[in-house]
Amino acid sequence: MTISRSAIAVLAIFFFCVTAAIAAAISLFGQMPEVCDGAPRELGGCTQDQPVFSGGSCAGVGREFGVQLDERAIAIINGPQNVNGESRSVRLDQQVLLVMTRANKHIRNQGMARECDADEFVTAAEHEFSVELRKQAGNYLYDTVERPYEEWRHYLYDIVALMIDTEEDAPFNPPTSG
């Protein structure tokens, strides 16, 4: 199996970011952050309300991801502006990462990593997004600047692609959209 230079670069950046995040957490908290089943407490990984997946195909898990992310995102969008000092954009990012971490784990546990790619997954998820999420998500990509849904979708795609397409021996399919 050969790995392209771009795949190696993406993996190197990913591992650098993970290493930097661990170092930052240790310097801030004096210890490793608590992690529950692969997700840090700060992302909600240790709460009772965990995303659960049962889909038997990439598209099936993508649809489940879409339903669960939509529900969590709409609760954030319609909820308070700040919770415990965290803005809506921060909380929305945390939910994207938590739901994707759980979806990714299910995909790998079910042996679907090689046949699942970001295009199929995000397309299936997007079919489950509500009109409200499509209208509002871009407004919470950043705290101070409203952005269109398409920019938020691209952000989401990049996260999904990083987790699904570049881990282990799954195929690497870099984003083709803008």
C-alpha positions as CSV (number, residue, x, y, z in Angstrom):
1,M,0.0,0.0,0.0
2,T,1.4,3.4,-0.9
3,I,0.4,6.6,0.8
4,S,0.4,9.9,-1.1
5,R,2.4,12.8,0.1
6,S,-0.7,14.8,0.7
7,A,-2.1,12.1,2.9
8,I,1.2,12.0,4.9
9,A,1.1,15.8,5.2
10,V,-2.5,15.7,6.5
11,L,-1.6,12.9,9.0
12,A,1.5,14.8,10.1
13,I,-0.6,18.0,10.7
14,F,-3.3,16.0,12.5
15,F,-0.8,14.3,14.9
16,F,1.0,17.6,15.4
17,C,-2.3,19.2,16.4
18,V,-3.1,16.3,18.7
19,T,0.3,16.5,20.4
20,A,0.0,20.3,20.7
21,A,-3.5,19.9,22.3
22,I,-2.3,17.3,24.8
23,A,0.7,19.6,25.7
24,A,-1.6,22.6,26.1
25,A,-4.0,20.6,28.3
26,I,-1.2,19.3,30.5
27,S,0.2,22.9,30.9
28,L,-3.3,24.3,31.6
29,F,-4.6,21.6,33.9
30,G,-1.4,20.0,35.1
31,Q,-2.6,16.6,34.0
32,M,-4.1,14.8,31.0
33,P,-7.8,15.7,30.5
34,E,-10.3,13.0,31.4
35,V,-11.3,11.0,28.4
36,C,-14.3,8.7,28.3
37,D,-14.5,6.1,25.5
38,G,-12.2,8.2,23.3
39,A,-13.8,11.6,23.8
40,P,-12.6,14.3,26.2
41,R,-14.8,15.4,29.0
42,E,-14.6,19.0,27.6
43,L,-16.4,17.8,24.5
44,G,-19.1,16.1,26.5
45,G,-17.5,12.7,26.2
46,C,-18.3,11.7,29.8
47,T,-21.9,12.8,29.9
48,Q,-24.9,10.5,30.0
49,D,-26.3,11.9,26.8
50,Q,-23.9,10.2,24.3
51,P,-24.7,9.8,20.6
52,V,-25.4,6.1,19.7
53,F,-25.1,4.6,16.3
54,S,-26.4,1.3,14.9
55,G,-26.3,1.8,11.1
56,G,-24.9,-1.0,8.9
57,S,-23.6,1.2,6.1
58,C,-21.7,4.4,5.7
59,A,-24.9,6.2,4.5
60,G,-26.9,4.7,7.3
61,V,-24.4,6.0,9.9
62,G,-24.3,9.3,8.0
63,R,-28.1,9.7,8.3
64,E,-27.9,8.9,12.1
65,F,-25.2,11.5,12.4
66,G,-27.3,14.0,10.6
67,V,-30.3,13.4,12.9
68,Q,-28.3,13.6,16.1
69,L,-26.2,16.6,15.1
70,D,-29.3,18.5,13.9
71,E,-31.0,17.9,17.3
72,R,-28.0,19.0,19.3
73,A,-27.2,21.9,17.0
74,I,-30.7,23.3,17.1
75,A,-30.8,23.1,20.9
76,I,-27.6,25.2,21.0
77,I,-28.8,27.7,18.4
78,N,-32.1,28.2,20.2
79,G,-30.5,28.1,23.7
80,P,-28.6,30.6,25.6
81,Q,-25.8,32.6,23.9
82,N,-23.2,31.5,26.5
83,V,-23.1,28.5,28.8
84,N,-20.3,28.3,31.4
85,G,-18.4,30.9,29.4
86,E,-18.7,29.0,26.1
87,S,-20.3,30.6,23.1
88,R,-22.7,28.9,20.7
89,S,-19.9,28.5,18.2
90,V,-17.7,26.7,20.7
91,R,-20.5,24.5,21.9
92,L,-21.5,23.7,18.3
93,D,-17.9,22.7,17.5
94,Q,-17.9,20.5,20.5
95,Q,-21.0,18.7,19.4
96,V,-19.7,18.2,15.9
97,L,-16.6,16.6,17.3
98,L,-18.4,14.5,19.9
99,V,-21.0,13.1,17.4
100,M,-18.4,12.5,14.8
101,T,-16.1,10.8,17.2
102,R,-18.9,8.4,18.2
103,A,-19.9,7.8,14.5
104,N,-16.3,7.2,13.6
105,K,-15.9,4.6,16.3
106,H,-19.0,2.8,15.2
107,I,-17.8,2.8,11.6
108,R,-14.5,1.3,12.6
109,N,-16.0,-1.2,15.0
110,Q,-18.3,-2.5,12.3
111,G,-15.4,-2.8,9.8
112,M,-16.8,-0.2,7.4
113,A,-13.8,2.2,7.4
114,R,-12.5,1.1,4.0
115,E,-15.8,1.5,2.2
116,C,-17.0,4.7,3.9
117,D,-15.9,8.1,2.6
118,A,-16.7,11.6,3.5
119,D,-18.7,12.4,0.4
120,E,-21.2,9.6,1.0
121,F,-21.3,10.2,4.7
122,V,-21.9,14.0,4.6
123,T,-24.4,13.7,1.7
124,A,-26.4,11.2,3.8
125,A,-26.1,13.4,6.9
126,E,-27.2,16.5,5.0
127,H,-30.5,14.9,4.0
128,E,-31.4,14.8,7.7
129,F,-30.5,18.5,8.5
130,S,-33.5,20.6,9.2
131,V,-34.3,23.9,7.4
132,E,-33.5,25.7,10.6
133,L,-30.0,24.2,10.8
134,R,-29.4,25.1,7.2
135,K,-30.5,28.7,7.8
136,Q,-28.6,29.1,11.1
137,A,-25.4,26.9,11.2
138,G,-23.3,29.4,9.2
139,N,-24.1,32.1,11.7
140,Y,-22.3,30.1,14.4
141,L,-19.2,29.0,12.6
142,Y,-17.5,32.0,14.2
143,D,-18.7,34.1,17.1
144,T,-18.6,37.5,15.4
145,V,-19.1,36.9,11.7
146,E,-22.2,35.5,10.0
147,R,-21.3,33.0,7.3
148,P,-23.4,31.1,4.8
149,Y,-24.4,27.5,5.4
150,E,-22.1,26.3,2.6
151,E,-19.1,27.5,4.6
152,W,-20.3,25.6,7.7
153,R,-20.9,22.5,5.5
154,H,-17.3,22.7,4.2
155,Y,-16.0,22.9,7.8
156,L,-18.1,19.9,8.7
157,Y,-16.9,18.0,5.6
158,D,-13.3,18.7,6.5
159,I,-13.8,17.2,10.0
160,V,-15.6,14.2,8.6
161,A,-12.9,13.7,6.0
162,L,-10.1,14.0,8.6
163,M,-11.7,11.3,10.7
164,I,-13.1,8.9,8.1
165,D,-10.8,9.3,5.1
166,T,-7.4,9.6,6.7
167,E,-7.4,7.2,9.6
168,E,-5.9,3.7,9.6
169,D,-6.1,2.1,6.2
170,A,-9.3,3.8,5.0
171,P,-9.1,5.4,1.5
172,F,-7.9,9.0,1.4
173,N,-10.3,11.3,-0.6
174,P,-9.3,14.9,-0.2
175,P,-12.2,17.5,-0.4
176,T,-13.1,18.4,-4.0
177,S,-15.4,21.3,-3.1
178,G,-14.4,24.8,-2.5
